Amino acid sequence: PVIEDNMVDPEFGSGCVKITPAHDPNDFLVGQRHGLEQIQVINDNGIMCGEESGRYAGMDRFEARKAIVEDLKNDGSLIGIEDIKHSVGECYRCHTVIEPYLSEQWFVRAKPLAEAGVASVKAGNIRFVPDQWTNVYYQWMENIRDWCISRQLWWGHRIPAWYCDKCGEIIVETEEPKSCPKCGNTELRQDEDVLDTWFSSALWPFSTMGWPEETDLLKKFYPTSVLVTGFDIIFFWVARMIMFGLEGMKGEVPFHDVYIHALVRDEKGQKMSKSKGNVIDPLTIVREYGADALRFTIAALTVQGRDIFLSTERIATYRLFMNKLWNASRFALMNLEDAEAGMKWKDNELRLHDKWILNRISQVSTEMTRLIDGYFFGESARLMYDFVWGELCDWYLELSKPALRGEEGEARRKTTQA
């Protein structure tokens, strides 16, 4: 049949295109809209099959394409050949081209679950930080489709479905059935497929703590306070944990805050990958600069809503800060050898610079708490950097040295220690 559909771009080529509803996602949708038959011509081994394949039946898919081109040439139907760039799906491991293929699978009707998930966020039970990801979550959830949860893999949670080959009954149970409830046959065959890994992952907030039993561990840690993750799995993991949590835990959300952290990219903003050769190995960095320098660098470069551009030069800069902090701690410990735990200072022995640093510590502590509670980790790290280096070390420790050496008397030394 010849049909009309808005899938075709009239500005590209002739505006006419052949479609194969059984072997292309877009063609499949067009076929559904127009009630077209889904004719399968490639089997699961990539071999042309069925009567519709004609003389190409039994050929490998790539050999069949070559044969079709040759046949077009031979009967004068081929107008020309040109290279066109477009997206072709491939296996992420072996890079084999993947052919869309119709098969029977298990699905979850996701729309009712998604509606509950959206309502929970809108009610304020869950918030995304930064807030910009809230709309991304809504967009995915409000346009959700039924979720294919079966996978043809060797590892995973087995689909809890059994088949009776005697009468054709399908049994889905939480425990393995001993016989077919329809005909009584005891020779049942379990589905060989496993659940999608994200299905299993969605159960994590409660399944790891004894669910469906109401254990003390589950009562204590469900819901939790914060989930930290990347933006690329908001839909795959976060949304599904919310949906499953609300469904499986009597309407209770699995967590209250979702902190979306930055992606760590190279200094030019490119995503790190082995193929590009731009990966910064954290183990190598730790050996050369130290773990604390790497941790503080990541913290200091973190800004909500922006990725981190990481380079060894930045890490080297913050290693200097770690050295500064270490030297300051060493200086303090050297001068606290005879100090007593819980010792108090005497207010009348405090000098101007003592009062200043105590006031600054109070101010910085309050601001640090505000920043960390708001997930402003980069701002809190930079506040710490500026205070420790520019105020504590450069000024107060230098001003305290005469008192710690005893040049201002024993009472001043003890007050400075305190």
N, C-alpha and C positions, 0 to 999 in steps of 0.2 A: 504493500500500500504506500501511497504518497501522502504525507501528513504535513501540517504546518505547526511550528512550535517556536517560541521565543528563545530557545536554547541556542539557535544558530545565529552567528554574527553575520549580517548581510554585507558588512564591509570587508569580510575576510573571504577571499576566493569567490566562488560563484554564488555563495549563499545556499547551496544545496549540499547535503552531506548524507552518506549512508550511516545507518545506526545499527548496533548489535546489542539489544537490550540485555542479553545474557552475559555480555563480556565488557561492559563499560558502566561505571556508576551513573554518569549523566544520561547515557542512553537508557539505562534501567528506569530512571525517573520519568523520562519522556515516554517510555513504553507503558509505564503505569498510568500516566495521564491519558493516553490514547488507547488503552486496552490492547496493546500489541503482544503477540506471542513471544515467549522467551525461549529462543532456540539455541541450545548449547552445541557448539561446534568444536570446542577444545576441551579435552578431558583433564583430570588432575595431574597427569604426567606431561602436559604440554603437547599432546598429540592430537591432530585433527581427527574428529570422530563424527559418527552419524551420517545418515543419507544426505543431509544438507551440505556436507563437506565435498560431495561429489568425488572427482578423481583425486582430490587432495587428501582424502581420508587415509589415515595411517601415517601421514607425513609428520615430522617434527614441525612445530609452528614456524620456525625460522626458515626451514627448507620450503614450506608451503608458500611463504611470502615471496621467496625467490622464484618459485615455479609460477606463481600468479603473474608476476611482472613479465616473465618470459612469454607466457601465453598472451598477455596484452600486446607485447611487441609483435608476436607472430601474426596476430590477426589484425594488426594496424590500429588498435584501439588506444595505444599509449601515446599521449600527447607530449609528455616530458617528465623529467625527474629533477627535483630540487631538494636541497637540505632545508629543513624547517626545525627551529629550536622549540621544543615544548617539554613539559614535565612527563617523565616516565618513571613509574614506581619500580623500585628494585629492592632486593633483600639487603638489609643493613649489614649482613655478615659476608655473604659471597657475591653480592652485587648482581645476582641473576635478575633479569627483568621479570616482574610479576604480572601475570595475566589475571584480571578480574574473572571470577568464576562463581557460578551459582551453586550453592549447596545448602542442605538443611542444617540449621543452627538453633541454639537456644537463645532466647531473648528475654530481657526484663522490660516490662512496660514502665518506662522511666518518668513519664509526665507527672503522675500523681506524686511521686517521690520528690521530683524537682519543685513542684508547687509548694510543698511543705518546706523545702530548703530555702526557697526564696522568701517565704513568709517569715521564717525564723530570723533571717538577716534583716529584713525590713522592720521587724519588731525590736531590733536592737539586741537580740540574744547572742548574736555573733557580729563582730566587726572586723573589717580588713584594714591592715596598716601596711602601706599607705592606702588612703581611702579610694584612690583612683582605680584600684582593682575590684572594688565593689561592683561597678558597672560592668566590668568584664565578666564577673561571676553571673550577674543578672542576664547578660546577653546570652551566655552559654546555656544557662538553665531554662530561660524562657523560650529557647529555640531547640530544646533537646529532642532527640529521637529515641525510639526504642533501642536498647543497648544489647548488642550481641555479646553474650558472656561465655560462649563455648570456644575452646581452642584445641587444635589438633597437635598437641604437644605431649611429651613423655613425662613432664614434671608439673605438678600442681594439684590443687584440690579436685578430686574426681567429681564429675557431674553426678548428683544423687538420683539418677534415673535408671530404671530397669525395663527391659523389653521382654515380653512373652511372645516368642516366635510361633507359639501354637495358635493363639487367638488374635495377636496383634495389639494387645493391651500395652499401654505405657504407664509405668508406676513411678511416681516421684514421692520419696519418703526420706525422713531424716535417718532412719535405721534401715538396714538391708532387709527387704521382705523375704519371707520364707517360701511364699507361693503366690501365684497370680490371683488377685481377688475376684477376677471375672470367671476364669475357667478352672482354677485350682492347680495349674501346672507348676511344678516345683523347679523346673529347669529354666531359670531366668538369666538374662544376659545384661550386664551393666554397660551403660554408655561408656565408650572408650575415651571420650573427650574430657578435658579438664577445664576448670573455670578460668576466665581471664584473670591475669595476675592482679589487675586493679580491683576486681571483685573481692579477691582475698585480702588485698591491702585495705579495702574500705571497711573490713570487719575489725581491723587492728585495734582501734581505741577500746573495744570492749571484749573481743574474743581472746585477747592475750591475758585477761584477768579473771578467767574462770566462767565467763558467760557461756551458757544461759543460766548457770547457778548464780545466785545473788551472794557472791563472796565478799568478805571484808575488803579485799583488795579492790574489787570493782566499785564498792561503795565509796572508798577513799579517793580513788583516782579517776572516776568518771562522774561528771565531766572534768577534764583538765583545764588549766587556765590558758595556755598559749600553745599554738602550733606554729613552728617555724619551717618555711618551705620556699621553693622558688615559684615564680609566676607560671612557668611552663607546665606545671602539673596541678594548677588550680582546678581544672575540670577533671583531669584523670584521677586525682587522689582526694583533694580537699572537698570538692562538691560531693563526691561519692561517700566519703566518710560522714558528711553532714546528712545525706539522704539515708544512709544505712543506720546511723546513730538515732535519728528521729524515728525510724521505722522499728528498729530492734530494741530501743531503750525507752519505750513508752513516751516518745515526744521530747526526750531530753537531748540537748545538743551535745556533741562530743568535746567541744572546746569553746571558749568565749572570744579569744583574740586569735587572728591569723596574721602573723607577721611575714610579709613577703620580702625576702632578702634579695640583695642585688646578685647579678651574675658577675663572676670574676672574669674579666677579659684581659687581653694583652695591652701593652701601653698604647697601641694604636686603635684600641676599641674593637679589635677582631676577636671573635670567639676562639678560645683555645682548642686546638685539635692536634692529634699526632701527625695527621697528614700535612698540616701547615708547618709543623715544626716549631710552633710558638708556645708550647706548653711549659709552664713554670712548675717544676716538680717540687712540691712542698718539702719532701724529705731532703732534697739537695739544699734548699733554702735554709732549713733548720740546721743542717750541718755547718753551713757557712755563716749564717747570721744569727742563729738561735731561734727557738720556738717563740719566745716572748716578743721578739722584734717582728716576726711574721704576724702574730696575733694582733699586736697593737697597730700594725700597718693596715690590716684588713678593717679593724674597727675605725681607725681614723679616716679612712677613705670611704666609709659607708655613709651615703646620703639617701634618704628615703626617695624612692622612685627613680634612682639613677644607678647604672652599673658601675662597677669598679674597674678602672684601668690600672693594672698592676705592672710594676717593673721592678727590677732588682735595685735600681737607683733609689726608689721610694723606700724600699725595705732597708737599704743601707742608711738612709736618713733617720729612720726610727730606731735603728740599732744604736745610734748615738744617744738617743733618748733613754734607751734601756741602760746604757753605760752610765748615763747621768744619774738615773734612778738608783742603780747599784752602788755608785760611789756615795750618793747621799745617804743611803741606808748604811753603808759601811762606816761612814763618818758618825752617824747617829749611834750605832752600836758601840763604836770605840769609846764614845763619851757617855755611855749609859751602863758601863760595866758595874758600877757601884750603886746604880739606881735601884729603888725599891718599887715593887709592884703596887700600884694604886696611890703612889705619892702625890701630894697636892702642892700646888704653887701658892705662894703668898702674894696676895693682891698688891700689897704695898711694895713688893720687890719687882713688879712688872714694869718694864720700860716701854717707851712708845712703840718700838718695833715688835715687842712681845704682844701688846694689845692689838697692833695692826695685823699680825699673822693669825692670832686667834679669831679676830673678826673675819678675816679673809677665809679661814678654814670653814667657819660657820656658813658664810655666803656660798662658797664653792660646794659645800656638802649639800645645801638646799637645792642649788641649781643642778648638781649632778643627779640627785634623786628625781627631780622633775624631768630631766632629759631622758634618763633611763626608763622611768615609768612610761614615758611617751614614745619609747623605742627610737630615740634620737641618739644612736650609738656613736655616730661620727662626731656630732657636736659635743657629746660628753667626753670622748677621747681627746678632742682638741682642747677642751677646757682643762682637762687634766694635764695635758702637755704644757700649755701656757702657764698654768699655775705652778706646777712643779719646777719647771725650768726657769721661768722668768721671775717668779716671786719667791718661792721657797728656797731654791738653790742659789740664784744670783744675788738675792738680798738677805733673806732671814738667816740662812746658815752662816753667811759671812759675818753678819752683825752679831751672831750669837757666840762666835769663837772666843772673844775676850772673856766672856762670862764662864764658858765651859773650861777655859784654861785656869780659872780661879783668879783672874786679874781683878775681878769686881767683888770678890769676897765669896765665902762659902754659901751664904743665903742666896745670892744671885745665881751661883752655880746650880744649886738644888732647884731653884725656881725654873731656870732654863731647861734643866733635865726634865722636869715635870711637864 
